[in-house]
């Protein structure tokens, strides 16, 4: 019976571990494809001043992520896949939290780390995949042929959110959906919470009262805390003093101020602290006086210290 229970417990533990590992693996994907522009006629320019297609990668985590040794794969012909290995050693491949990296798909990898050795054709169905250094697929997207025209991009509606085709849209076809290279796909022009707060408290009176109430309440809590701590400290000190004196009469201990430091002791401590803070350093003269040396000889200018002395030879 015990073996059966042990086996069931081990099986349940293994299943829970497998489920948690799968869930963790799915949630640990930091770098994802975020936006793709295939026909660049007058959009963003690269560092050479050339208009070219580009692929945007987004770091959706709240920690830095490095693209070094990652791979960008592209295919628009069955059985033919182009692969670009992102080189190591470039500090710019480390993407800060919630930031973007732009790769130019111009077929000129000799131009730098962020230029791939393949190009994009908007007239063909294009599959793009992002693989990590272990050739594990991190993210992928398929753009149907004819979906994008000149200066239009295929982008996520919200940076790094979603895995289905419904989470992507075409940008550049209308003024409210514009292409966003190296920036957020969804730009917020207003803050709903601030607008609601402004409607209910335009003058800020409620905010002032709330802030003052919080400070006042915090001061009350601080006073109560110090008061309680002081009472407890005095009670414990008096109890120890009564135990040392061998008395049990609390009224007598209170009259004799057992456990309480008299005023003379407090005055002595205050005086010692005052002396320590003011007299710990010597008072130095701020006037610097330089006198001429009368003698001409000085060990610093003597030449005898620069000569080497020959070692004494002993005859055996």
Secondary structure, 3 states (H helix, E strand, C coil): CHHHHHHHHHHHHHHHHHHHHHHHHHHCCCEEEEEEECCCCCCCECCCCCECCEEEEEECCCCCEECCCCEEEEEEECCEEEEEECCCCCHHHEECCCCEEEEECECCHHHCCCECCCECCCCCCEEEEEECCCCCEEEEEEECCCCCCCCCEEEECCCCCCCCHHHEEEECCECCECCCCCCCCCCCCCCHHHHHHHHHCCCCHHHHHHHHHHHHHHHHHHHHHHHHHHHHHHHHHHHHHHHHHCCCCHHHHHHCCCCCCCHHHHHHHHHHHHHHHHHCCCCCCCCCCCCCCCCCCCCCCCCHHHCCCCCCCCCC
